[in-house]
Amino acid sequence: MYGWIWRKLPFGLPGKLTGSVLLVIVAVAILWFWVFPAVEPLLPFDDVQVSQTDGVVPAPSSPPPVSPSHR
């Protein structure tokens, strides 16, 4: 497929390089503005589970002390 596109682009090597760059830009624009927004609701990027919002990492909790009467 890429060979066919390369052969069909006009104006020699400069035209082929310019045409290739333009085709890539058009493909990226189509993905960025139409395809990605269309599939974004189907992706789980908003399913985030964060327990703290202040950025402080809690200290690890130690087990409760065992009293001698419970041994």
MIDOSE-1310 file (N, C-alpha, C; in nm, 2 decimals, decimal comma, always signed):
residues 71
mygw	+0,08/-0,12/+0,00/+0,00/+0,00/+0,00/+0,09/+0,13/+0,00; +0,19/+0,13/+0,08/+0,28/+0,25/+0,09/+0,35/+0,27/-0,04; +0,39/+0,16/-0,10/+0,46/+0,17/-0,23/+0,36/+0,22/-0,34; +0,24/+0,18/-0,34/+0,14/+0,23/-0,43/+0,12/+0,38/-0,41
iwrk	+0,11/+0,43/-0,28/+0,09/+0,57/-0,25/+0,22/+0,65/-0,30; +0,34/+0,59/-0,28/+0,46/+0,66/-0,32/+0,47/+0,68/-0,47; +0,43/+0,57/-0,54/+0,43/+0,58/-0,69/+0,32/+0,68/-0,74; +0,21/+0,69/-0,67/+0,10/+0,78/-0,72/+0,13/+0,93/-0,69
lpfg	+0,22/+0,96/-0,59/+0,24/+1,10/-0,56/+0,32/+1,17/-0,68; +0,28/+1,29/-0,71/+0,34/+1,35/-0,83/+0,46/+1,44/-0,80; +0,53/+1,49/-0,90/+0,63/+1,60/-0,89/+0,77/+1,55/-0,84; +0,80/+1,42/-0,87/+0,93/+1,38/-0,83/+0,96/+1,36/-0,68
lpgk	+1,08/+1,36/-0,65/+1,12/+1,34/-0,50/+1,07/+1,45/-0,41; +1,08/+1,58/-0,45/+1,03/+1,68/-0,36/+0,88/+1,68/-0,34; +0,81/+1,65/-0,45/+0,66/+1,63/-0,44/+0,62/+1,51/-0,36; +0,70/+1,40/-0,37/+0,67/+1,28/-0,30/+0,69/+1,31/-0,15
ltgs	+0,80/+1,37/-0,11/+0,82/+1,40/+0,03/+0,72/+1,50/+0,09; +0,69/+1,60/+0,01/+0,59/+1,70/+0,06/+0,45/+1,63/+0,07; +0,41/+1,55/-0,03/+0,29/+1,48/-0,03/+0,28/+1,38/+0,09; +0,39/+1,31/+0,11/+0,39/+1,22/+0,23/+0,37/+1,29/+0,36
vllv	+0,44/+1,40/+0,38/+0,42/+1,48/+0,50/+0,28/+1,53/+0,51; +0,22/+1,58/+0,41/+0,08/+1,62/+0,41/-0,01/+1,51/+0,44; +0,01/+1,39/+0,38/-0,08/+1,28/+0,41/-0,07/+1,24/+0,56; +0,05/+1,24/+0,62/+0,07/+1,21/+0,76/+0,00/+1,31/+0,85
ivav	+0,01/+1,44/+0,81/-0,06/+1,55/+0,89/-0,21/+1,53/+0,88; -0,26/+1,50/+0,76/-0,41/+1,48/+0,75/-0,45/+1,36/+0,83; -0,38/+1,25/+0,83/-0,41/+1,13/+0,91/-0,41/+1,16/+1,06; -0,31/+1,23/+1,10/-0,30/+1,26/+1,25/-0,42/+1,36/+1,28
ailw	-0,45/+1,45/+1,20/-0,56/+1,55/+1,23/-0,69/+1,47/+1,23; -0,72/+1,38/+1,14/-0,84/+1,30/+1,15/-0,85/+1,22/+1,28; -0,74/+1,16/+1,32/-0,74/+1,08/+1,44/-0,76/+1,17/+1,56; -0,69/+1,29/+1,56/-0,70/+1,38/+1,68/-0,83/+1,44/+1,70
fwvf	-0,89/+1,49/+1,59/-1,02/+1,57/+1,60/-1,14/+1,49/+1,58; -1,14/+1,37/+1,52/-1,27/+1,30/+1,50/-1,26/+1,16/+1,57; -1,16/+1,08/+1,54/-1,16/+0,94/+1,59/-1,14/+0,93/+1,74; -1,04/+1,00/+1,80/-1,01/+0,99/+1,94/-1,13/+1,05/+2,02
pave	-1,19/+1,17/+1,99/-1,30/+1,21/+2,07/-1,42/+1,12/+2,06; -1,44/+1,05/+1,95/-1,55/+0,95/+1,93/-1,53/+0,83/+2,02; -1,41/+0,78/+2,04/-1,39/+0,66/+2,12/-1,36/+0,69/+2,27; -1,33/+0,82/+2,30/-1,29/+0,85/+2,44/-1,40/+0,81/+2,54
pllp	-1,53/+0,83/+2,52/-1,63/+0,78/+2,62/-1,62/+0,63/+2,64; -1,57/+0,56/+2,55/-1,56/+0,41/+2,57/-1,44/+0,36/+2,64; -1,34/+0,45/+2,67/-1,22/+0,41/+2,73/-1,23/+0,44/+2,88; -1,16/+0,36/+2,97/-1,18/+0,37/+3,11/-1,08/+0,48/+3,17
fddv	-1,05/+0,59/+3,11/-0,95/+0,68/+3,16/-1,01/+0,76/+3,28; -1,14/+0,77/+3,29/-1,20/+0,85/+3,40/-1,23/+0,76/+3,52; -1,20/+0,63/+3,51/-1,22/+0,54/+3,62/-1,10/+0,54/+3,71; -1,08/+0,65/+3,78/-0,96/+0,66/+3,87/-1,00/+0,64/+4,01
qvsq	-0,92/+0,57/+4,09/-0,95/+0,55/+4,23/-0,83/+0,61/+4,31; -0,85/+0,73/+4,36/-0,75/+0,79/+4,44/-0,81/+0,81/+4,58; -0,73/+0,78/+4,68/-0,78/+0,78/+4,82/-0,75/+0,92/+4,89; -0,64/+0,99/+4,85/-0,61/+1,11/+4,91/-0,59/+1,22/+4,80
tdgv	-0,63/+1,34/+4,83/-0,61/+1,45/+4,73/-0,51/+1,55/+4,77; -0,45/+1,54/+4,90/-0,36/+1,65/+4,94/-0,21/+1,62/+4,91; -0,19/+1,50/+4,85/-0,05/+1,47/+4,81/+0,04/+1,41/+4,92; -0,01/+1,40/+5,04/+0,07/+1,35/+5,15/+0,05/+1,20/+5,15
vpap	+0,16/+1,13/+5,16/+0,16/+0,98/+5,17/+0,14/+0,94/+5,31; +0,04/+0,86/+5,34/+0,02/+0,82/+5,48/+0,13/+0,73/+5,53; +0,15/+0,74/+5,66/+0,25/+0,65/+5,72/+0,19/+0,51/+5,73; +0,28/+0,41/+5,71/+0,22/+0,27/+5,72/+0,17/+0,25/+5,86
sspp	+0,06/+0,18/+5,86/-0,01/+0,15/+5,99/+0,05/+0,03/+6,05; +0,07/+0,03/+6,18/+0,13/-0,08/+6,25/+0,01/-0,16/+6,31; +0,03/-0,29/+6,34/-0,08/-0,37/+6,40/-0,11/-0,32/+6,54; -0,23/-0,33/+6,59/-0,26/-0,29/+6,73/-0,18/-0,38/+6,82
pvsp	-0,14/-0,31/+6,94/-0,07/-0,39/+7,04/-0,16/-0,50/+7,10; -0,09/-0,61/+7,13/-0,16/-0,72/+7,19/-0,14/-0,72/+7,34; -0,25/-0,72/+7,41/-0,24/-0,72/+7,56/-0,21/-0,86/+7,61; -0,15/-0,87/+7,72/-0,11/-1,00/+7,77/-0,24/-1,09/+7,80
shr	-0,35/-1,03/+7,83/-0,47/-1,11/+7,86/-0,53/-1,17/+7,74; -0,50/-1,13/+7,61/-0,55/-1,19/+7,49/-0,46/-1,29/+7,43; -0,35/-1,33/+7,50/-0,26/-1,43/+7,44/-0,31/-1,57/+7,46
